C-alpha cells in the first residue's frame, strides 16, 4: 500500500512539475525566512541567560526627578546604594559596583587605548560566576592594584606567555598586578568587559582608604548589580526602596525639590528593555524583535496558505483521478492517507531545502543584523524536534483541508462531468487570498513607513556641521602642568596645514551623549528647591565657530576675554528649563553651579547633539581652552586620508606614549541610526519575500483559474468579447479581494507602526498616502501576476479553447 502511495505521488509530481515547483518553492522561501528570523530572535532573547543564577541577578536602575518631573534615567546609579541596600535588605545575598575607566594599558613597549575597562568590587565573580582560566576568582579583585584580563586582551599584550604575576601600567601612572584571565564573554551579554580593575584601586585614586568609604547617594555613575536570595521576590524588594530612600536622603531631596526612584532590572531583560545613561553598549529593542518575529510567522503562514490554495484549486484537475479510485474500490480513508502523505513529502522536501538555504544564508543574515548568529538555531537539540513538528504540523495544517476536500468527491458526479467547485471551497480560497494580502500589504506599508522615518531622520537639519571632521581622542598620559601648553602647540601645528580650517577641543562631540550630568544648578536668584539637572560640555573658543553653531543671543566664547572660565553659554532648552521668559533675559544673568557662580554670556540655538530620536536636552557650555576628551579637526576638503600620516607624526612628537586614536565624525554620528537602518533592511527584505510568496501563489492560482475558465473564455471570444474585456472580467474578482485586504490591513498597520514611531521624539505623520502608495504597488504587482495567464488564455484561438477538455 505504501509503495502504491509513493508511486501515485511520484506520477502526479512528474505530470505537474510546474505546479509542484511553485508549491515547494513558496514553502522553501517561507520556511527559510522563518528560520533565519527565528535565529535572530533566539539570539536576542538569549542575552545574559547563560549566567548560573541569571534569574536572581538584577541591576539597580535609577531615575532622578526635578520638581516632580523625570529628568534623567540612569543605568548607573548612585555610589552608595550597593553597600547600603546589602546591609539593610536580607534578600540581597551579594552585590557588585562598577564604574568605567578611560584606560591606556601598557606592558613594556606594547600599549593600546582600551574600551570596556571597568573598576569592579571584589565580589564580581560571585555575582557573575564566570570561571577564570588562570587565577583564583575569589581573590583576583581583592585589594588595590589588581587587574583581570579577558583571554583576547591577555594574548594581545603577552602573546602565548602566562600574564599571571606580571605588571601592567594604566595611563602611565598606576601599576596593576595581573591576577586572572577569563574567557572572552560571549556576544549575547549586555556587558562589555575586556579588563576588570579592582574597585579598591578606584577608592585610592579618589582619596578614600577603603571601598566602604564610597557611600555617597548624590554621586552618580556607578553600575550596581545585586544577587538575590532564590526565595526573594524582586517586586516586594523593590517596593521597600522608596521608604529606605526617604529615610536615607529624604531631607536632602526635599530641600532641592528633587526625587529619586530605584527599580530592579533582571539582567536577562537589560539587552531588550534598557537604553539609559551609561549603558555598557547599545542594546537591542524588544518591540523590534517581536515585530521581526511577526514577520517570520507571517512569511510562514503565507507560504502555507499558498499550499492550501493551490492544492484545493488543483483539485478539479484531480477529480477524475479520485472518481476512478473510488469506482475501483478505493476507500475515502485511503485517499486521505495518500493526500496527507503527499503533503508530508512536499513539506519534508521543503523543510530540508529550507535548512540548506538557511545554512547558506546565515552568514549574510548575520552581517545584515550585525549579530554573530553562528548557526545558533541549528546547534540546538530542540531545533530538530521542532523541525519534525514543523514538517508534521505543516503537513497537517496545509494538507488536511485539501485531503478531505479531494477525498469527498462523488464518483458519479465526477465521471458524468457534473463536478464543479463548491461555494464553500471558493469562499475558502478567497479568504486565504485575502489573508495573504492583508499580511503582505501590512508588511510593505510597514517597510515604507520605516524607510520614510529613517529618511526623515537623516534629512533633518542638525543645527551643527558634522561633515569633513576628523576627531582625535585626547591623550591619556599627560603632565597636568604642561598639558595646556602642549595642546596649544599641537593645535597650532595642525592649523598650519593648508587643508585644515580649524582645530577645537571639547569633552564630547556631536553624536555622543555628554558624560557630565550635573544637578543642583539654578539661577542665583532662585531657591534651592528650584534647581535642575543639566548636561555639561566643556569646550574651547573654537568649538562653536568650527561646528557652525548659531548664537541666538549674546556671544560665543573668546580666548581674549579675561577670566572666561567664569562664563557659560546655554542652549535654548536650558534657558527654558531655567525659567527665563525670553532668551535675552538670560544674557548677563548668573547661575549657581556646585558652590561657584557663573555668568551667562550667550545662548546657542538648539542643535542635535544626539539623533532626532531624542528631544533637545538642556545643555550648559563651560569654557576651557584645553578641554580634555576630543580634538575636532575641520577640513576644507573631503580628502582627509592623505593628511593622517602627518597628523600621526605630529601627535607622537607632542604626546609620546599615547596612541593616535581617531574617527570621522559623520560616520560616528550615523552609527546612532545603525540599529534602525538594520531593522529597516531586515523588515524590507522579508516584506519583499512575503510579497513574492503571495504573488507566487497568485501566479499558480491564476494559472489554474485560466485553465478552468478556458471554455468560458472561448465562448466569450466567439460572441465578440475583446481581450481587454476578458482581462477586466478575470481581474475584477482579484481587485475585489485586494480591496478587502487593503481595508483590513490599513487599521492594523496604523496601530503597529504608530506604536513603533512612539520611540522617536521627531517622527513622520501617518498620512493617507503612506497607506495608499504601498497598497497601489501591491495591487499593480498582483494584477500583473494575474494578467500573465489571463492574457495568454484570452489570446488563444477560440477553436482551441472550445476543444479544451
C-alpha positions in Angstrom: 0.0 0.0 0.0 2.8 2.4 1.0 4.6 1.6 -2.3 1.4 2.4 -4.3 1.1 5.7 -2.5 4.6 6.6 -3.4 4.1 5.6 -7.0 1.0 7.6 -7.3 2.6 10.6 -5.7 5.6 10.4 -8.0 3.5 10.2 -11.1 1.4 13.1 -10.0 4.5 15.2 -9.4 6.1 14.2 -12.7 2.9 15.3 -14.6 2.6 18.6 -12.7 6.2 19.8 -12.5 5.5 23.5 -12.7 2.7 23.3 -10.1 4.8 21.3 -7.7 7.8 23.6 -8.2 5.7 26.6 -7.3 4.3 24.9 -4.3 7.7 23.7 -2.9 9.5 26.9 -3.8 6.9 29.0 -1.9 7.3 26.7 1.1 11.1 26.9 1.0 11.1 30.7 0.9 8.6 30.9 3.7 10.3 28.4 5.9 13.8 29.8 5.2 12.6 33.3 6.1 11.0 31.9 9.3 14.2 30.0 10.3 16.6 33.0 9.6 14.5 35.4 11.6 13.9 32.9 14.4 17.7 32.5 14.7 18.0 36.3 15.2 15.1 36.3 17.7 16.5 33.4 19.7 19.8 35.3 19.8 18.2 38.5 21.1 16.2 36.7 23.7 19.2 34.7 24.9 21.1 37.6 26.3 22.6 37.0 29.8 20.6 33.9 30.3 23.8 31.8 30.5 24.7 33.1 33.9 24.4 30.4 36.6 21.8 32.4 38.6 20.5 34.7 35.9 17.0 34.8 37.4 18.4 36.1 40.7 20.8 38.8 39.3 19.3 42.3 38.9 20.7 45.7 38.1 19.6 48.7 40.2 18.3 51.3 37.7 18.0 54.9 38.8 15.5 57.6 37.8 16.1 61.2 39.0 13.4 63.8 39.2 13.3 67.6 39.5 10.2 69.3 40.7 8.3 66.1 40.2 9.3 65.7 36.6 11.6 62.9 35.3 15.0 64.5 34.4 17.4 61.6 33.8 17.3 57.9 33.6 20.5 56.0 34.6 21.8 52.5 34.1 24.4 53.6 36.5 23.1 55.0 39.8 24.4 56.5 43.0 27.7 55.4 44.6 26.4 54.2 47.9 23.3 52.2 47.0 25.1 48.8 46.7 26.6 48.6 50.2 23.6 50.3 51.9 21.0 48.0 50.2 23.1 44.9 51.0 23.3 46.0 54.7 19.6 46.7 55.1 17.8 44.1 52.9 18.5 40.5 53.8 17.0 39.4 50.4 20.3 40.6 48.9 23.0 38.0 49.1 25.7 40.0 47.4 26.4 43.0 45.2 29.0 44.4 42.8 29.7 48.0 42.0 31.3 49.0 38.7 32.4 52.3 37.1 34.2 52.8 33.7 37.9 53.7 33.3 39.4 55.6 30.4 42.3 53.2 30.1 45.6 53.3 28.3 47.1 49.9 29.2 50.8 49.2 28.7 53.1 46.2 29.1 56.7 47.1 28.2 56.6 48.7 24.8 53.2 47.4 24.0 50.4 49.9 24.7 46.8 50.4 23.5 43.9 52.6 24.4 41.3 50.2 25.5 37.5 50.2 25.7 35.4 48.0 28.0 37.7 48.5 31.1 35.8 48.8 34.4 36.6 49.0 38.0 34.6 46.3 39.8 34.3 45.4 43.5 35.8 42.2 44.8 32.7 40.1 44.6 32.2 40.4 40.9 32.8 36.7 40.2 30.2 35.8 42.9 27.5 37.8 41.3 28.7 36.9 37.8 30.2 33.4 38.2 32.3 33.3 35.1 35.2 30.9 35.6 38.8 32.1 35.3 41.1 30.1 33.0 44.0 31.4 35.1 44.0 32.8 38.6 41.6 32.4 41.6 38.3 34.2 41.2 37.7 34.7 45.0 40.9 36.7 45.4 41.5 38.1 41.9 39.9 41.5 42.7 40.6 41.7 46.4 42.7 44.6 47.3 44.1 47.5 45.3 46.1 47.5 42.1 44.8 44.2 40.7 43.7 43.6 37.1 41.9 40.6 35.5 42.1 40.3 31.7 40.0 38.7 29.0 41.8 36.0 27.1 42.0 38.1 23.9 43.4 41.1 25.8 45.9 38.8 27.5 47.1 37.5 24.2 47.2 41.0 22.7 49.8 42.1 25.4 51.5 38.9 26.4 51.2 36.6 23.4 51.4 32.9 24.4 53.0 33.8 27.8 51.0 33.5 31.0 50.3 37.0 32.2 49.8 36.0 35.9 52.1 37.8 38.3 53.2 40.3 35.6 52.6 44.1 36.0 50.7 46.4 33.6 50.6 50.2 33.8 47.5 52.2 33.2 47.6 55.8 31.9 51.3 56.0 32.6 50.9 56.3 36.4 49.3 53.3 38.1 50.7 49.8 38.1 48.4 46.7 38.3 49.3 43.1 39.1 47.6 40.6 36.7 45.8 38.2 38.9 43.5 36.4 36.5 42.4 35.7 32.9 38.8 34.9 31.9 37.4 33.6 28.6 36.1 36.3 26.4 32.5 37.0 27.3 30.0 35.7 24.7 28.4 38.1 22.4 24.9 37.6 23.9 25.6 39.6 27.1 25.0 43.3 27.7 28.3 43.5 29.5 31.3 44.8 27.5 34.3 43.8 29.6 37.8 43.5 28.2 39.5 44.0 31.5 38.4 44.4 35.2 40.3 46.6 37.7 39.9 46.1 41.4 37.5 48.7 42.9 39.8 49.2 45.9 42.2 50.9 43.4 39.5 53.4 42.5 39.0 54.1 46.2 42.6 55.0 46.5 42.6 57.2 43.3 39.7 59.3 44.7 41.4 59.7 48.1 39.5 57.1 50.1 41.1 54.5 52.4 38.6 51.7 51.6 35.6 50.8 49.4 33.3 51.2 52.3 34.0 55.0 52.4 32.5 55.3 49.0 28.9 55.7 50.2 27.6 58.9 48.6 24.0 58.9 47.4 24.2 62.0 45.3 27.2 60.9 43.3 26.0 59.1 40.2 27.9 57.0 37.6 28.2 53.6 39.4 26.6 50.4 38.0 25.2 48.3 40.8 24.2 44.6 40.4 22.7 42.5 43.2 22.3 38.8 43.7 19.0 37.9 45.3 18.2 35.0 47.5 16.5 32.3 45.5 13.3 32.8 47.6 13.3 36.6 47.4 10.5 38.3 45.4 12.0 41.2 43.4 8.8 43.2 43.3 8.4 43.0 47.1 12.0 44.1 47.5 11.6 47.0 45.0 8.5 48.1 47.0 10.8 48.7 50.0 13.1 51.0 48.3 11.1 54.3 48.5 10.9 54.2 52.3 14.6 53.5 52.6 15.4 56.3 50.2 13.3 58.6 52.2 15.0 57.6 55.4 18.5 57.9 53.9 18.3 61.1 51.9 14.7 62.3 52.1 15.7 65.6 53.8 18.2 66.5 51.1 15.8 65.6 48.3 13.0 67.7 49.9 15.4 70.7 50.2 16.1 70.6 46.5 12.6 69.6 45.4 14.2 66.5 43.9 13.4 62.9 43.8 15.0 59.5 43.0 13.4 56.2 42.3 15.3 52.9 42.1 14.0 49.9 40.1 15.2 46.4 39.6 16.1 45.2 36.1 16.6 41.4 35.7 19.9 41.0 34.0 18.4 38.9 31.2 16.0 41.8 30.3 18.6 44.5 30.1 19.5 44.0 26.4 16.0 44.4 25.1 14.5 46.8 27.6 17.2 49.2 28.5 18.5 52.4 26.9 19.7 54.6 29.7 22.7 56.8 30.6 25.9 54.8 30.9 24.9 51.5 29.3 27.8 49.2 28.5 26.9 49.3 24.8 24.0 49.9 22.6 21.3 47.5 23.4 18.6 45.9 21.3 14.9 46.6 21.3 12.1 44.2 22.4 9.4 45.7 20.1 11.8 45.4 17.1 12.5 41.8 18.0 8.8 41.0 18.3 8.0 42.8 15.0 10.5 40.7 13.2 9.1 37.5 14.8 5.7 38.6 13.5 7.2 39.0 10.0 8.7 35.5 10.3 5.3 34.0 11.3 3.5 35.9 8.5 6.0 34.6 5.9 5.4 31.0 7.1 1.7 31.4 7.2 1.6 33.0 3.7 3.6 30.0 2.4 1.2 27.5 3.9 -1.8 29.4 2.6 -0.2 29.2 -0.8 0.0 25.4 -0.5 -3.6 25.1 0.7 -4.9 27.5 -2.0 -3.1 25.8 -4.9 -3.9 22.3 -3.7 -7.6 22.9 -3.4 -7.7 24.8 -6.7 -5.9 22.0 -8.4 -8.4 19.6 -7.0 -10.7 20.0 -10.1 -7.9 18.5 -12.3 -7.7 15.6 -9.9 -11.4 15.0 -9.7 -11.4 12.2 -12.3 -8.4 10.5 -10.5 -10.4 10.5 -7.3 -13.6 9.2 -9.1 -11.7 6.4 -10.8 -10.0 5.3 -7.5 -13.4 5.2 -5.8 -15.0 3.2 -8.6 -12.1 0.7 -8.4 -12.8 0.2 -4.7 -10.7 2.9 -3.0 -11.9 4.0 0.4 -12.1 7.6 1.5 -9.6 6.9 4.4 -7.1 5.6 1.9 -7.4 8.7 -0.3 -7.0 10.9 2.8 -3.9 8.9 3.7 -2.5 9.3 0.2 -3.0 13.1 0.0 -1.7 13.6 3.6 1.4 11.5 2.7 1.8 13.7 -0.4 1.6 16.8 1.8 4.1 15.3 4.2 6.6 14.5 1.4 6.3 18.0 -0.1 6.7 19.7 3.3 9.6 17.4 4.2 11.3 18.3 0.9 10.6 22.0 1.5 11.9 21.9 5.1 15.1 20.1 4.1 15.7 22.6 1.3 14.9 25.4 3.7 17.5 24.2 6.2 20.1 24.1 3.3 19.1 27.7 2.3 19.3 28.8 6.0 22.8 27.3 6.4 23.9 29.1 3.2 22.3 32.5 4.1 23.1 32.6 7.8 26.5 34.4 7.4 24.8 37.0 5.2 21.9 37.5 7.6 24.3 37.8 10.5 26.1 40.7 8.7 22.7 42.3 7.9 21.6 42.2 11.5 25.2 42.8 12.9 24.9 39.7 15.1 27.2 36.7 15.2 24.4 34.1 14.8 26.8 31.2 14.4 24.1 28.8 13.2 22.5 29.3 16.7 19.2 27.7 15.7 20.7 24.6 14.0 23.0 23.9 17.0 20.1 23.5 19.5 18.7 20.0 20.0 15.2 21.4 20.4 15.5 22.7 16.8 15.4 19.2 15.3 12.4 18.3 17.4 10.7 21.5 16.2 11.7 20.6 12.7 9.8 17.4 12.9 6.9 19.3 14.4 7.2 21.8 11.6 7.0 19.0 9.0 4.1 17.1 10.6 2.3 20.3 11.7 2.8 22.0 8.4 1.7 18.9 6.5 -1.5 18.7 8.6 -2.2 22.4 8.5 -1.6 22.7 4.8 -2.7 19.3 3.7 -5.6 18.3 5.9 -8.2 20.5 4.2 -7.2 19.6 0.6 -7.1 15.9 1.6 -10.7 16.0 2.9 -11.9 18.1 0.0 -10.4 15.8 -2.6 -11.5 12.6 -0.9 -15.1 13.8 -0.7 -15.7 13.9 -4.4 -18.6 11.7 -5.6 -17.5 9.4 -8.4 -20.9 9.5 -10.2 -20.9 13.3 -10.4 -17.2 13.4 -11.5 -17.5 10.8 -14.2 -20.6 12.4 -15.6 -18.7 15.7 -15.8 -21.0 17.4 -13.4 -18.4 18.2 -10.9 -17.6 21.8 -10.1 -16.1 23.8 -7.3 -18.3 24.1 -4.2 -19.2 27.6 -2.9 -17.5 26.7 0.4 -14.3 25.9 -1.4 -14.3 29.0 -3.5 -15.0 31.2 -0.4 -12.3 29.4 1.5 -9.7 30.1 -1.2 -10.8 33.7 -1.5 -10.5 34.0 2.3 -7.0 32.6 2.1 -6.0 35.1 -0.7 -7.4 38.0 1.4 -5.4 36.7 4.4 -2.2 36.5 2.4 -2.5 40.0 1.1 -3.6 41.5 4.4 -0.2 40.2 5.7 1.7 41.3 2.6 0.2 44.8 2.5 0.8 45.2 6.2 4.5 44.3 5.7 5.0 46.6 2.7 3.3 49.6 4.4 5.4 48.9 7.4 8.6 48.8 5.3 7.6 52.0 3.6 7.0 53.7 6.9 10.4 52.6 8.3 12.1 53.9 5.2 10.3 57.2 5.5 11.2 57.6 9.1 14.9 56.8 8.5 15.0 59.2 5.6 13.2 61.8 7.7 15.8 61.5 10.5 18.7 61.7 8.1 17.2 64.7 6.3 16.6 66.7 9.5 18.6 69.9 9.9 21.0 69.1 12.7 21.9 72.7 13.5 25.5 71.6 13.6 28.1 70.8 10.9 29.5 67.2 11.2 30.9 67.0 7.7 34.7 66.9 6.9 35.6 66.5 10.5 38.3 64.2 11.9 38.0 63.6 15.7 41.1 62.6 17.7 40.7 61.2 21.2 42.8 63.3 23.6 45.8 61.7 25.3 45.6 59.6 28.5 49.2 60.2 29.5 49.8 63.9 30.2 51.5 66.1 32.7 48.8 68.4 34.0 51.1 71.4 34.5 52.2 71.3 30.9 49.1 69.9 29.2 47.6 73.2 28.2 50.8 74.4 26.5 51.4 71.0 24.8 47.8 71.0 23.4 48.3 74.6 22.2 51.5 73.7 20.4 49.8 70.6 18.7 46.8 72.7 17.7 48.9 75.5 16.2 50.9 72.9 14.3 47.8 71.3 12.7 46.4 74.7 11.8 49.5 75.5 9.8 48.4 72.9 7.2 46.6 74.3 4.2 43.8 71.7 4.3 42.9 72.4 8.0 40.4 75.1 8.6 40.2 74.9 12.4 41.0 72.7 15.5 38.9 72.7 18.7 38.8 70.8 22.0 35.8 69.5 23.9 34.7 66.9 26.4 32.3 65.4 23.9 31.4 65.6 20.3 28.1 65.5 18.3 26.7 62.0 18.1 27.6 61.2 21.8 25.8 61.8 25.0 27.6 64.3 27.2 29.3 62.3 30.0 28.8 65.1 32.6 25.4 65.3 34.0 25.2 67.9 36.8 22.4 68.5 39.3 21.9 71.3 41.8 22.2 74.1 39.2 19.9 77.1 39.4 19.8 80.9 38.8 21.4 82.9 41.5 18.1 84.5 42.3 16.3 81.1 42.7 15.8 79.0 45.8 17.5 75.6 46.4 14.2 73.8 45.6 14.2 75.4 42.1 17.5 73.7 41.0 17.6 71.3 38.0 19.8 68.9 36.2 21.7 69.8 33.0 24.2 68.2 30.7 27.6 69.9 30.7 30.0 70.3 27.8 33.5 71.8 28.2 34.9 73.5 25.1 37.4 75.9 23.9 36.8 79.1 21.9 36.9 77.4 18.5 34.2 74.8 19.1 31.2 77.0 18.3 32.5 78.6 15.1 34.1 75.3 14.0 30.8 73.4 14.2 28.9 76.4 12.9 26.6 76.6 15.9 24.2 79.5 15.7 24.1 82.0 18.5 20.6 83.1 19.3 21.6 86.0 21.5 24.8 87.1 23.2 28.3 86.0 22.2 30.4 82.8 21.9 33.5 82.1 23.9 36.6 84.1 23.3 40.2 83.4 24.1 40.9 87.1 24.6 38.5 87.6 27.5 40.0 87.6 30.9 38.6 85.0 33.3 36.5 83.5 30.6 36.2 80.3 32.6 33.7 82.0 34.9 31.3 82.4 32.0 28.9 79.9 30.5 26.7 79.6 27.4 23.2 77.9 27.4 21.2 76.3 24.7 17.5 77.2 24.2 16.3 74.2 26.1 18.4 75.1 29.1 17.1 78.7 29.1 13.5 77.4 29.1 14.3 74.9 32.0 15.9 77.6 34.0 12.7 79.7 33.9 13.7 82.7 31.8 10.8 84.2 29.9 12.9 85.3 26.9 16.4 84.4 25.6 17.5 88.0 26.0 16.6 87.8 29.7 19.2 85.1 30.2 22.2 87.0 29.0 24.2 88.6 31.8 22.2 86.7 34.5 24.2 84.5 36.9 23.8 80.8 37.8 24.9 78.8 40.9 26.9 75.7 39.9 28.2 73.5 42.7 29.2 76.2 45.0 30.5 78.6 42.4 28.9 81.4 40.4 29.0 81.8 36.6 27.7 84.5 34.2 25.6 83.7 31.1 27.2 85.4 28.1 25.2 83.8 25.3 22.5 81.4 24.2 23.1 78.8 21.4 20.2 77.7 19.3 19.1 74.1 19.9 21.0 71.6 17.8 21.1 67.8 17.5 23.8 66.8 19.9 22.3 63.3 19.5 20.0 61.8 17.0 16.5 63.1 16.3 15.1 60.1 18.2 15.8 62.2 21.3 14.4 65.6 22.4 16.7 68.6 22.7 18.4 68.2 26.1 19.2 71.3 28.3 22.9 71.9 27.7 25.3 74.2 29.5 28.7 75.0 27.9 31.7 75.9 30.0 34.9 77.3 28.8 38.3 75.5 28.9 41.0 76.4 26.3 42.5 72.9 26.6 39.4 70.7 27.3 40.2 67.0 27.5 38.3 64.4 25.7 38.3 65.1 21.9 40.1 67.2 19.4 38.0 68.1 16.4 39.9 68.9 13.2 37.9 70.6 10.5 39.0 70.2 6.8 38.5 72.4 3.9 38.2 69.5 1.5 36.8 65.9 1.7 40.2 64.4 1.1 41.4 63.8 4.7 43.3 60.4 4.5 46.4 62.0 2.9 46.9 64.1 6.0 46.6 61.4 8.6 50.2 60.2 8.4 51.4 63.8 9.0 49.0 64.2 11.9 50.2 61.0 13.5 53.8 62.1 13.2 52.9 65.4 14.9 50.9 63.5 17.6 53.9 61.3 18.5 56.0 64.4 18.8 53.7 66.2 21.2 52.1 63.3 23.0 54.6 60.4 23.1 53.4 57.1 24.6 49.8 57.8 23.5 48.2 56.0 20.6 46.9 58.1 17.7 43.2 57.2 18.1 40.8 58.9 15.7 37.4 58.6 13.8 35.5 60.5 11.2 32.6 62.4 12.8 29.9 61.8 10.1 30.4 58.1 10.4 30.3 58.3 14.1 27.1 60.4 14.1 25.4 58.0 11.7 26.0 55.0 14.0 23.1 56.3 16.1 20.8 55.2 13.3 22.6 51.9 12.7 20.1 49.7 14.6 17.1 51.4 12.9 18.7 51.0 9.5 19.4 47.3 10.1 15.8 46.9 11.2 14.6 48.7 8.1 16.7 46.4 5.9 15.6 43.2 7.5 12.0 44.3 7.5 12.2 45.3 3.9 13.9 42.1 2.7 11.4 39.9 4.3 8.4 42.0 3.4 9.6 41.7 -0.2 9.9 37.9 0.2 6.3 37.8 1.7 5.0 39.8 -1.4 6.9 37.4 -3.7 5.5 34.3 -2.0 2.0 35.7 -2.1 2.4 36.6 -5.8 3.9 33.2 -6.5 0.7 31.6 -5.1 -1.4 34.1 -7.1 0.6 33.1 -10.2 -0.3 29.5 -9.7 -3.9 30.2 -8.7 -4.5 32.4 -11.7 -2.9 29.7 -13.9 -5.4 27.2 -12.7 -8.3 29.7 -12.9 -7.4 30.4 -16.5 -7.3 26.7 -17.3 -10.7 26.1 -15.5 -12.3 29.0 -17.5 -10.7 28.1 -20.8 -14.1 27.2 -22.4 -15.8 30.2 -21.0 -13.2 32.5 -22.4 -13.5 30.8 -25.8 -17.3 31.2 -25.8 -16.9 34.9 -24.9 -14.4 35.5 -27.7 -16.8 33.8 -30.2 -19.5 36.1 -29.0 -17.3 39.1 -29.6 -15.5 39.8 -26.3 -12.2 41.7 -26.6 -9.0 40.8 -24.9 -9.3 43.8 -22.6 -12.9 42.9 -21.6 -11.8 39.3 -20.7 -8.8 40.7 -18.8 -11.1 43.1 -16.9 -13.6 40.3 -16.1 -11.0 38.0 -14.6 -9.0 40.8 -12.8 -12.2 42.2 -11.3 -12.5 39.3 -9.0 -9.0 39.7 -7.7 -9.4 43.5 -7.4 -12.3 43.0 -5.1 -10.1 40.7 -2.9 -7.3 43.2 -3.0 -9.7 46.0 -1.9 -10.9 43.9 1.1 -7.3 43.2 2.0 -6.4 46.9 1.9 -9.4 47.8 4.1 -8.5 45.1 6.6 -4.7 45.8 6.7 -4.9 49.7 7.0 -6.0 49.9 10.7 -3.8 47.0 11.6 -0.7 48.6 10.0 -1.6 52.0 11.5 -1.6 50.6 15.0 1.6 48.6 14.6 3.7 51.4 13.0 2.3 54.1 15.2 3.5 52.1 18.2 7.0 51.8 16.6 7.1 55.5 15.9 6.4 56.4 19.5 10.1 55.6 20.1 11.1 58.8 18.2 10.9 62.3 19.5 10.7 63.6 15.9 8.8 61.4 13.5 6.8 61.3 10.3 3.0 61.6 10.5 0.9 58.6 9.2 -0.7 60.4 6.3 -3.2 58.7 3.9 -0.6 58.4 1.1 1.7 56.2 3.3 -1.1 53.6 3.1 -2.2 54.4 -0.5 1.2 54.1 -2.3 2.2 50.7 -1.0 -1.3 49.4 -1.4 -1.4 50.6 -5.0 2.0 48.9 -5.6 0.7 45.6 -4.3 -2.4 45.8 -6.4 -0.3 46.5 -9.5 2.0 43.6 -8.8 -1.0 41.3 -8.2 -2.8 42.4 -11.4 0.4 41.9 -13.4 0.8 38.4 -12.0 -2.9 37.5 -12.7 -2.8 39.1 -16.2 0.1 36.8 -17.4 -2.1 33.8 -17.6 -5.3 35.6 -18.4 -3.8 37.3 -21.4 -2.4 34.0 -22.7 -5.9 32.4 -22.4 -7.6 35.5 -23.9 -5.3 35.5 -27.0 -5.7 31.8 -27.6 -7.7 30.8 -30.7 -11.3 30.2 -29.5 -11.4 27.0 -31.6 -8.7 25.5 -29.4 -10.4 26.8 -26.3 -13.7 25.2 -27.2 -12.0 21.8 -27.8 -10.3 22.0 -24.4 -11.2 19.1 -22.0 
